[in-house]
C-alpha cells in the first residue's frame, strides 16, 4: 500500500489503521516531534467539556484523546471504524465505552451529544462533507464542533520545508518506529491533498454548522476549527 492510490476506500483505510494500531501513539509522538500532545491539549480546551456533558470523540483511535474528557467528568464516547485501534484502546483504557462506527453513518440518535470532536480523522473519511453532516445530526442544537486537522503552513518558506519533511523524511522515520510504515506514505499524501483553512471552514458551513472559525497551531501545520450546531 503506497501513496494515496487507495482513494480512501473504506475497507482499505480501515485495514491500514488496524495495521498501525499497535504502535500508533508512539509513532505519532515521534513524527510530530512531541507536538501532538500540545495539539490534544488545545482540542480539550476548545471543547471545554463540562461535568455531565456528552462528548463524541470521533476517530478516537486508541482513546488517548478521549481520556482527558472522562477525567474532566464528561461522558465521552470514543468512536472509530478501526477495530484494531479499538482493541488496543480497550486493553489500555477498559473503562472507556469504545464504539465502532463509520463517520458517514454514525450509530447514534439525532441530537445526542453536547459536543463532537474529531482530530486528524476527517480527511480519512471517505466523504468528509457527509461526515460533517452526520456530526451535525448527532449534536444537540447549540452544541459545538471542534475539528483538529493538518492544514497549510502560513509561511511560504516554512511550507516548502514542511512539504519536504512530509514527503521524504516522514516515511523514513516511520519505517524505524511504526508497525506499518507504508501506511504513513498514504497519510503524508492525504495531508498534502487536504483543503486549506478557509476551504475546510467552507465545508463545515456547507454541512449545516454555523459560525465556523479557525486558529492555526504550529504555524498552520495544524488548524483548529470550531463551529456551532
Secondary structure, DSSP 8 states (H G I E B T S, - for coil): --TTTTTT-HHHHHHHHHHHGGGHHHHHHHHTTTHHHHHHHHHHHHH---TT-EEEEET-TTSTTTHHHHHTT-EEEEEES-HHHHHHHHHH-TTS--EE-BTTB-SS-TT-EEEEEEES-GGGSTTHHHHHHHHHHTEEEEEEEEEEEE---SSHHHHHHHHHIIIIIHHHHHHHH-SSTTHHHHHHHHHHTS--HHHHHHHHHHTT-EEEEEEEEGGGTEEEEEEE-
